[in-house]
Amino acid sequence: MRYFISLAVALPLMAGTIDYYYHKLFSFVSDTLRSIDMMLSDSNESLKQKFSIRSSVDTIMESREAVRFKFNIRAHISLPRTQKRLNLFFQEYRRSENIDDETQRDLDKSVKDRSFLVGIQYLTFKHLSYRAGVRFHGISPDPFVSAAWENTFYLTDNSWIYYGDKIFYYLDRHLDNKLFASYQQRVDEQTVFSFDNVYRYQEYLKEHQYTHRLTWYRSMGRYEFISPKAMIYSTQNEDHGYRLNYYYVGIAYHDRIFRDWLFYEIEPGLIWRDEYDFKPGFRWLFRFGISLERN
């Protein structure tokens, strides 16, 4: 929490300096990505750029638990000169679908101990896409290939089922398969209800993960939204049979702060964990991040 208070005080005092370095960074990223696009396509044609890069830090406080931190980063970069079929991506690797995934008691450790995926995505004309890249954990590379199939089945004009399968094969961690199906209902122009179901199997851990989530997403402006949610997470592995790990209910509030490229999110919630005999505990998530976007 002290990080958010410090930022709220420091940001207005450093406005000019922050804007200067942000625009320098944005120009560097934009020029670099344009050069990569030209190199891969062998074309100097002038085309509109499209990329989204987001990085944030989570601070998590919970009853009966120490304060924990989590570093997040995700980048999706379109390469329009390759007939819009190639994308670059860079993102943190999630070891599980658990809300506790990769949280650490120390912020530096949360950055150093993260694994990252970097590579190229190839889009087909239909519902299939392929990826190839490397998973990095420190200096240890783990090459991978991936195929993803996804589709949308419309029940009515305002309701549909989004489903698919994402298969990764890592040289070190081997098979990582994620099946998902999501029922979504548009309530009005600003509101969408979603019932998400995910099954994931990782050969490296020999673990089955099951996630079920209800989400009510309501837009309140260009950047602002509120999202109540309820979630159940369970696992099954060689150490134990099917185990219900926790129930969770919370409500997330997201908005921009100070500048359009700075954002924050606050999510208070209640969690019932198996290790505490499902006694309720309070949970707070505070997120602060920066985005580099061109659409």
Residue, then its C-alpha position, 0 to 999 in steps of 0.5 A: m500500500r505504501y507504494f501507491i501512497s508514495l506514487a500518488v504524492a510523487l507523480p504530480l511533482m515529477a510530471g514534466t520528467i515523467d512525460y519526457y521519459y515516457h515519450k522517449l521510451f514510446s518513440f524508441v519502442s515504436d521505431t524498433l518495432r517498425s524496423i523489425d517489421m520491415m526486416l521480416s517482410d522486406s517491405n518499406e511500405s508505410l502502414k499503420q502500427k499496432f501494438s500493446i505493451r503493459s507492465s504492472v506490479d501487484t501488492i496483495m494483502e490477505s488475512r493470515e498471510a504475509v504481504r506478497f508482490k507480483f510483477n506482470i508484463r505482456a506485449h502483443i505486437s502486430l507486424p502489418r507488413t507481413q500481411k497481418r499474419l505475424n505477431l510478436f509476443f512477450q509475456e510472463y509465463r503462468r505456472s498455474e491458473n491460481i490467483d496466487d501464481e508467482t506471488q513473492r514476499d519480496l518485490d525484487k524476487s518477484v521480478k527475478d524469479r519470473s519466467f517469460l515467453v517470447g516468440i512469434q505467432y502465425l495467424t491463419f485465415k480460420h480459427l487456428s494459430y501457431r506459436a514458436g519461441v523460448r521460455f526464459h527463466g533467468i538465463s535458462p532457455d526452454p524452446f517451445v512450439s504451440a498450436a491454438w484453436e478457438n471459435t465462437f458459437y452464437l446462441t443469439d445476437n447477444s449471447w455466445i460460447y467462446y471455446g478452444d484449446k491451447i497446446f504448448y510443448y516445451l523442450d524441458r517442461h513438455l506438454d502444457n494443454k489448456l481447454f476452455a469454454s466461456y458462456q458470455q451474455r451481453v446485458d446492455e451496451q456497457t455490461v457483459f456477463s461471463f461464465d468461464n471454465v478452464y481445464r489445464y494439464q501440465e506434464y512437468l507438474k503432473e497436475h490437473q487444474y480446474t477453474h470456474r469463474l463468474t464475472w460481471y463486467r461493466s464499462m464506466g468510460r473509456y478506461e474505467f470499469i468495475s467487475p464483480k467476480a466469483m471463482i472456484y479453483s481446484t487441483q489434482n496431482e500425484d500427491h493428492g486426489y481432487r482437491l478444492n483449493y479455495y473459493y473466492v469472491g471479489i470486485a475489481y475497480h480499474d481506471r487511469i490515473f494522472r495520465d492515460w498511460l498510467f493505470y491502477e486497479i483495486e480489488p477487495g475480496l473474500i477467500w475461503r482456503d482449504e488450508y484454513d478449513f475454509k474459514p473466510g479471510f479478507r484479500w486486497l489487491f492493489r495494482f499499478g501499471i504503465s501501458l504503451e499502446r498504438n491502435 
